[in-house]
Amino acid sequence: MHSHSPTAALLEPPSLGRGAFALLAGLLMISALATEHDFDVSTADAFTSTADEMEDQAAGGNPLRRVAFLALAAVGVWGLAAGKQPFRTIGLLAAAMLAFVGWSAASVLWSIDPSMTIRRVIVLVCFFLGAAGLARLLSPRDLMKLALVCSAVFLAIGFATELALGTFRPWAGDYRFSGTQHPNTQGMNLAMLCLSSFCLAREANRGRVALFVLFGVGFLFLILTKSRTSCAAVLVALWPLWLLKYRPQIAVAVGAGAGWVIAAGVLGFLLVGVDVVQEAADVALLGREDEAESLTGRIPIWTELAPYLAERPLVGYGFGTFWTPEHIERITETLQWPIREAHSSYIDTVLSVGLIGAAIMAVIVVLAMTKCAARYVDTGEGSYGFLFGLSLYCLINAGTESGMTMLLFASFIVTTGFAQLAFRPVASSPRVAVLDRRAVVRERAPLRSGLRPSTAGRG
């Protein structure tokens, strides 16, 4: 295994005290509960709002949601003011993140509903401001712990809610665990719980068994959501997290060995007459075989949205503005079920900010994941592995879900992690670590002899 880089320890701000951490976690959970949770969702038809409710929400917004995002911005301002770690704004990742906010704000100039775009952009600025404040206030490990605590509490609240409503019926064939969110959104929360508990457990000196148990509970409930994309994305994300922790030779050997075992198992099943393809398909569908042919209705949605994509491919319809009451009503009438999202983050991004905005977003994700992987390999810090795994999960999940284009808690954690990579000067190279240690020793040496350190050459 890799040793931890001393440089990371030198540059990390001190972790928050338990009281401050608990207060911050409480504020974020209250904000998330107010903006994205519904305690009656498990009793709703198809776990969603009616078409009329969707149109009302698109037209007027939610006053409680606005207050929650303003509170999030206030927390961000507090973090920017109280944080000890200086920020830097030089670098491609920082420039790309600022460019995306700028492009989203500029979209009001060509928006089909400027007032709606302005409201959405204000929320986006609050969202980014909160992420930037937490990025300065928290260390990457603190952020991983925050994700673990909040996602575990959301699961507990959801489980208690279903018990209270009598909707927790895992033995029923059509049951999907939702708790206080749509099952697909709940899948994002549970994915974050699985990845954070897994990464913390692998480097924990105490409580490792409890963390692995928490991982198992999270994955069990993830299966109960029957969110196929989330289940597959978590499994895919866990694989590189396990391999990247080791030297390349070991990773290749383990990967090849696992591939050989899988191939041998498939061959064995074929020899005894088991239809491996059919059995694998049944497992992958998680009991939702009747919805498989059209990807749970997504192909008709994408077909219906194709003309809209072709109409404004480069700039989109304005940030967060495509799903106006008129578009919701028109597309709902065509498809014969209420809809306010494309069920693909990629399509929703192009509808919102066009191919230009989507390209900026792609640059952000590629740069951030590259930094995460490099720092995870160099330092062995589980927090970078967590952010890499969560980003990989989001890329896969975005193919058939729109959650990552929404300003949800999971996307907030990802944005905060990206802000830490973009704006905080953390070095991960072992060679730089040695130079940093020597610089500290040289600066402390005159102090021990009673002399004042020289300030020459400092920038």
C-alpha positions in Angstrom: 0.0 0.0 0.0 1.0 3.6 -0.5 2.2 5.7 2.4 0.5 9.0 3.1 2.2 12.1 1.7 3.6 14.4 4.4 2.8 17.4 2.1 -0.9 16.7 2.4 -0.7 16.8 6.2 1.3 20.1 6.0 -1.3 21.8 3.8 -4.5 20.4 5.3 -6.4 22.8 7.6 -7.1 21.3 11.0 -10.3 19.2 11.2 -13.3 20.8 12.7 -14.1 20.1 16.3 -17.0 17.7 17.0 -19.4 20.5 17.9 -18.7 22.6 14.8 -18.8 19.4 12.6 -22.2 18.4 14.1 -23.6 21.9 13.7 -22.5 22.0 10.0 -23.8 18.5 9.3 -27.1 19.5 10.9 -27.5 22.6 8.9 -26.8 20.8 5.6 -29.2 18.0 6.5 -32.0 20.4 7.3 -31.3 22.2 4.0 -31.4 18.9 2.0 -34.6 17.7 3.8 -36.3 21.0 2.9 -35.3 21.0 -0.8 -35.3 17.4 -2.0 -37.1 15.2 0.5 -40.9 14.4 0.7 -42.2 12.3 3.6 -45.2 11.1 1.6 -43.3 10.0 -1.6 -43.6 6.3 -0.8 -47.4 6.6 -0.9 -47.5 8.5 -4.2 -48.3 6.9 -7.5 -45.0 6.0 -9.2 -43.2 7.9 -6.5 -43.7 11.2 -8.3 -45.8 14.3 -8.5 -48.8 14.8 -10.8 -48.5 16.8 -14.0 -50.4 19.8 -12.5 -48.0 19.8 -9.4 -45.0 19.7 -11.7 -46.3 22.7 -13.7 -47.0 24.6 -10.5 -43.5 23.9 -9.2 -41.9 25.0 -12.5 -44.0 28.2 -12.6 -43.7 29.5 -9.1 -40.9 27.6 -7.5 -40.8 26.7 -3.8 -40.3 29.4 -1.2 -38.9 27.0 1.4 -36.3 25.8 -1.3 -35.2 29.4 -1.8 -34.7 30.0 1.9 -32.7 26.8 2.2 -30.4 27.8 -0.7 -29.9 31.2 0.8 -29.0 29.5 4.1 -26.5 27.3 2.2 -24.9 30.4 0.7 -24.6 31.9 4.2 -22.8 28.7 5.3 -20.5 29.2 2.3 -19.7 32.8 3.3 -19.0 31.6 6.8 -16.7 29.0 5.5 -14.8 31.4 3.2 -14.4 33.8 6.1 -13.5 31.3 8.8 -11.4 28.9 6.7 -7.6 29.0 7.3 -6.5 27.6 4.0 -5.8 30.2 1.3 -7.4 29.7 -2.1 -5.8 29.9 -5.4 -7.7 30.6 -8.7 -5.0 29.6 -11.2 -5.5 26.4 -13.0 -7.6 24.7 -15.7 -10.0 23.1 -13.2 -10.7 26.4 -11.3 -11.1 28.3 -14.6 -13.5 25.6 -16.0 -15.7 25.8 -12.9 -15.9 29.5 -13.0 -16.5 29.4 -16.7 -19.5 27.1 -16.2 -21.1 29.4 -13.7 -20.4 32.4 -16.0 -21.9 30.6 -19.1 -25.0 29.6 -17.1 -25.5 33.2 -16.0 -25.0 34.4 -19.6 -27.7 32.1 -20.8 -30.3 34.5 -19.5 -29.5 36.5 -22.7 -31.0 33.8 -25.0 -33.3 32.1 -22.5 -36.9 31.2 -23.5 -37.9 32.4 -20.0 -35.4 35.0 -18.6 -37.1 35.4 -15.2 -37.0 31.6 -14.7 -33.3 31.5 -15.7 -32.4 34.3 -13.3 -34.1 32.4 -10.4 -32.2 29.2 -11.4 -28.9 31.1 -11.7 -29.3 32.7 -8.3 -29.8 29.2 -6.8 -26.7 27.9 -8.7 -24.6 30.8 -7.3 -25.8 29.9 -3.8 -25.0 26.3 -4.5 -21.4 27.0 -5.7 -20.9 29.6 -2.9 -21.8 27.0 -0.3 -19.5 24.4 -2.0 -16.6 26.9 -2.1 -17.1 27.8 1.6 -17.1 24.1 2.7 -14.1 23.4 0.4 -12.1 26.0 2.4 -13.5 25.0 5.8 -13.3 21.2 5.5 -10.4 18.8 4.7 -11.1 16.1 2.1 -11.4 13.6 4.9 -13.9 15.8 6.7 -15.9 16.0 3.5 -16.0 12.2 3.3 -17.1 11.9 6.9 -19.8 14.5 6.2 -21.1 12.5 3.3 -21.2 9.3 5.4 -23.0 10.9 8.4 -25.6 12.7 6.3 -26.4 9.8 3.9 -26.7 7.4 6.9 -29.1 9.8 8.6 -31.2 10.1 5.4 -31.4 6.4 5.2 -32.5 6.1 8.8 -35.2 8.8 8.3 -36.4 7.1 5.1 -36.6 3.7 6.8 -38.5 5.1 9.8 -40.8 7.0 7.5 -41.8 3.9 5.5 -42.3 2.0 8.8 -44.6 4.7 10.1 -46.6 4.9 6.9 -46.8 1.1 6.5 -45.2 1.2 3.1 -42.1 -0.8 3.9 -43.0 -4.1 2.2 -39.8 -5.6 0.8 -41.6 -9.0 0.3 -44.0 -7.5 -2.3 -43.0 -8.1 -5.9 -43.5 -4.4 -7.0 -41.8 -2.9 -3.9 -39.1 -0.3 -4.3 -37.5 1.4 -1.3 -37.9 5.2 -1.5 -38.0 6.5 2.1 -38.3 10.2 1.6 -37.1 10.4 -2.0 -37.8 8.8 -5.4 -36.1 5.4 -5.4 -33.6 6.6 -8.1 -32.7 9.6 -6.0 -32.5 7.5 -2.9 -30.1 5.3 -4.9 -27.7 8.3 -5.2 -27.8 8.8 -1.5 -27.2 5.1 -0.8 -24.3 5.0 -3.3 -22.7 7.8 -1.4 -23.1 5.9 1.8 -21.6 2.8 0.3 -18.6 4.5 -1.2 -17.8 6.7 1.9 -18.1 3.8 4.3 -16.0 1.5 2.1 -13.2 4.1 1.8 -13.2 4.9 5.5 -13.3 1.3 6.5 -10.2 0.4 4.4 -8.0 2.9 6.3 -9.7 2.9 9.7 -7.7 1.8 12.8 -10.9 1.5 14.9 -14.5 0.8 13.9 -13.6 -1.0 10.7 -16.1 -3.8 11.2 -18.9 -1.3 12.0 -18.1 0.6 8.8 -18.2 -2.5 6.7 -21.5 -3.4 8.3 -22.8 0.1 7.4 -21.6 -0.5 3.8 -23.5 -3.8 3.7 -26.7 -2.2 5.0 -26.4 0.6 2.5 -25.9 -1.8 -0.4 -28.8 -4.0 0.8 -31.2 -0.9 0.7 -29.6 0.1 -2.6 -30.8 -3.2 -4.0 -34.2 -2.7 -2.5 -34.6 0.6 -4.5 -34.4 -1.6 -7.6 -32.4 1.3 -9.2 -30.5 -0.8 -11.7 -28.2 2.0 -12.9 -27.2 2.9 -9.3 -26.5 -0.7 -8.4 -24.3 -1.2 -11.4 -22.6 2.1 -11.1 -21.6 1.4 -7.5 -20.1 -1.9 -8.4 -18.2 -0.4 -11.2 -16.9 2.5 -9.0 -15.8 0.1 -6.2 -13.5 -1.9 -8.6 -10.9 0.8 -9.4 -11.0 2.0 -5.8 -9.8 -1.4 -4.7 -7.3 -1.8 -7.5 -5.8 1.7 -7.4 -4.8 1.2 -3.7 -2.1 -1.2 -4.8 0.9 -1.2 -7.0 0.2 -1.5 -10.8 1.7 -5.0 -11.0 -0.5 -6.2 -8.2 -3.6 -4.5 -9.7 -3.0 -6.1 -13.0 -2.5 -9.5 -11.5 -5.6 -9.2 -9.4 -7.7 -7.9 -12.3 -6.5 -10.8 -14.5 -7.1 -13.3 -11.8 -10.6 -12.1 -11.2 -11.3 -12.2 -15.0 -10.1 -15.7 -15.1 -12.3 -16.8 -12.2 -15.4 -15.2 -13.8 -14.7 -16.8 -17.1 -14.2 -20.2 -15.5 -17.4 -19.8 -13.5 -19.4 -18.9 -16.7 -17.9 -21.9 -18.5 -18.8 -24.1 -15.6 -22.4 -22.9 -15.6 -22.6 -23.5 -19.4 -21.3 -27.1 -19.0 -24.1 -27.9 -16.5 -26.8 -26.4 -18.8 -27.5 -23.1 -17.1 -28.5 -20.2 -19.4 -26.0 -17.7 -18.0 -27.2 -14.9 -20.3 -30.8 -15.2 -19.2 -30.0 -15.6 -15.5 -27.6 -12.6 -15.6 -30.3 -10.5 -17.3 -32.9 -11.5 -14.6 -30.5 -10.5 -11.8 -29.6 -7.2 -13.6 -33.2 -6.2 -14.0 -33.9 -6.6 -10.3 -37.4 -7.9 -10.8 -38.4 -5.2 -13.3 -38.4 -7.3 -16.4 -41.7 -5.7 -17.7 -39.9 -2.4 -18.1 -36.7 -3.6 -19.8 -37.7 -3.2 -23.5 -37.8 0.6 -23.4 -35.3 1.2 -20.5 -38.2 2.0 -18.2 -39.8 4.4 -20.7 -36.6 6.4 -21.3 -36.3 5.7 -25.1 -39.7 7.3 -25.8 -38.7 10.3 -23.7 -35.4 10.7 -25.6 -37.2 10.3 -28.9 -39.7 13.0 -28.0 -36.9 15.4 -26.9 -34.8 14.9 -30.0 -36.4 17.8 -32.0 -35.9 20.2 -29.1 -32.2 19.2 -28.9 -31.8 19.9 -32.6 -33.5 23.3 -32.4 -30.9 24.8 -30.0 -27.9 22.4 -29.9 -25.1 24.9 -29.0 -26.6 27.2 -26.4 -29.7 25.4 -25.0 -32.9 27.0 -23.7 -31.4 28.8 -20.7 -29.9 27.3 -17.5 -32.5 25.1 -15.8 -35.2 26.6 -18.0 -36.2 24.0 -20.6 -38.8 22.4 -18.3 -41.3 25.2 -18.3 -45.0 24.6 -17.6 -45.7 24.7 -21.3 -43.0 22.0 -22.2 -44.1 19.8 -19.2 -47.7 20.0 -20.4 -46.9 19.3 -24.0 -44.5 16.4 -23.4 -46.8 14.9 -20.8 -49.7 14.9 -23.2 -47.6 13.1 -25.8 -46.2 10.5 -23.5 -49.3 10.1 -21.3 -47.4 10.2 -18.1 -46.2 13.3 -16.0 -42.6 14.2 -16.7 -40.3 17.1 -15.9 -36.8 15.7 -16.7 -35.1 13.9 -19.5 -34.0 10.9 -17.4 -30.5 11.6 -18.7 -28.2 14.2 -17.2 -26.4 14.5 -20.5 -29.6 15.3 -22.4 -30.8 17.7 -19.7 -27.4 19.5 -19.7 -27.6 20.1 -23.4 -31.2 21.3 -23.2 -30.2 23.6 -20.4 -26.8 25.1 -21.5 -26.2 23.5 -24.9 -23.2 21.6 -26.2 -21.0 24.5 -25.2 -22.0 24.2 -21.5 -21.9 20.4 -21.7 -18.3 20.6 -23.0 -17.3 22.8 -20.1 -18.8 20.4 -17.7 -17.0 17.5 -19.4 -13.7 19.3 -19.0 -14.4 19.9 -15.3 -15.2 16.2 -14.7 -12.2 14.9 -16.6 -9.7 17.2 -14.9 -11.1 16.5 -11.5 -11.1 12.8 -11.9 -7.6 12.9 -13.2 -6.5 14.8 -10.1 -8.3 12.5 -7.8 -6.8 9.4 -9.3 -3.3 10.8 -9.2 -3.6 11.9 -5.6 -5.1 8.6 -4.5 -2.3 6.7 -6.1 0.4 9.1 -4.7 -0.9 9.5 -1.2 -3.3 6.6 -0.5 -5.7 9.0 1.0 -9.2 7.4 1.1 -10.9 10.8 0.6 -9.5 11.1 -2.9 -10.6 7.5 -3.6 -14.0 8.4 -2.4 -14.3 11.4 -4.6 -13.0 9.5 -7.6 -15.4 6.7 -7.0 -18.4 9.0 -6.5 -17.5 10.9 -9.7 -17.3 7.6 -11.6 -20.6 6.6 -10.2 -22.1 10.0 -11.3 -20.8 9.6 -14.8 -22.5 6.2 -15.2 -25.7 7.2 -13.3 -26.0 10.3 -15.5 -26.7 8.1 -18.6 -30.2 7.2 -17.4 -30.9 9.6 -14.6 -31.1 13.4 -14.3 -30.1 13.7 -10.7 -26.6 15.0 -11.4 -28.0 18.0 -13.2 -30.1 18.8 -10.2 -28.8 20.7 -7.2 -29.1 17.8 -4.8 -27.0 16.8 -1.8 -25.0 14.2 -3.7 -24.1 16.7 -6.4 -23.3 19.2 -3.7 -20.7 16.8 -2.2 -19.2 16.2 -5.6 -19.0 20.0 -6.3 -17.4 20.6 -2.9 -14.8 18.0 -3.6 -14.1 19.5 -7.0 -13.7 22.9 -5.4 -11.2 21.5 -3.0 -9.2 20.2 -6.0 -9.5 23.4 -7.9 -8.9 26.1 -5.3 -6.7 24.6 -2.6 -3.0 24.2 -3.1 -2.5 20.6 -2.1 0.6 18.9 -3.4 0.7 15.2 -3.8 4.1 14.4 -5.3 6.5 12.6 -2.9 9.4 14.7 -4.3 7.5 18.0 -3.5 6.7 16.5 0.0 10.5 16.2 0.7 11.2 19.7 -0.5 8.3 21.0 1.7 9.7 19.2 4.7 13.2 20.7 4.1 11.7 24.1 3.8 9.9 23.8 7.1 13.1 22.6 8.8 15.1 25.5 7.4 12.6 28.0 8.5 12.4 26.6 12.0 16.2 26.3 12.5 16.8 30.1 13.0 14.0 30.2 15.6 15.7 27.5 17.7 18.9 29.6 17.7 17.0 32.8 18.7 17.4 34.4 15.2 14.6 35.8 13.1 13.9 33.9 9.9 14.7 35.8 6.7 11.8 36.9 4.5 13.8 37.3 1.4 12.5 35.5 -1.7 9.0 35.0 -0.2 6.1 35.6 -2.6 
